[in-house]
Amino acid sequence: MEDAVNAVTEIPVASPEEIRARFAERLRFETDCWDVHEALASAEPGFVLLDVRGPALFARGHIEGAINLPRGKMTARKMAEWPEGTLFVVYCAGPHCNGTDKAALRLGELGCRVKVMIGGITGWVDEGFALKSLMA
């Protein structure tokens, strides 16, 4: 293969060790819709799923089993309702929304373990998974 120089190749690729470290680190902070769906289908998913959008959006459609808990309601007192060490998985509207990042930051500040479900509701629906609605 020739050493073509273009927008992809002009910056050297990382070493395999750097690649492994980078993506292993990334997966410590996030998960995806498919993995959440599969875990929720099991008897014990190993996490609490939090929908961090507002109550009106939650009512229109959310992932079954999710708890609606917007970032502003995340207090030390509220989070103490779960055992210490509980893993929380947070999601919001989708990739255009930074609500998950804000919620994850807030939970981290409160000493909680957290992962972001990348894609949010948009990703969930794109995967073909159903939403539950509270509206008649």
Secondary structure, 3 states (H helix, E strand, C coil): CCCCCCCCCCCCCCCHHHHHHHHHHHHHHEEEHHHHHHHHCCCCCCCEEEECCCHHHHHHCECCCCEECCHHHCCHHHHCCCCCCCEEEEECCCCCCCHHHHHHHHHHHCCCEEEEEECHHHHHHHCCCCCECCCC
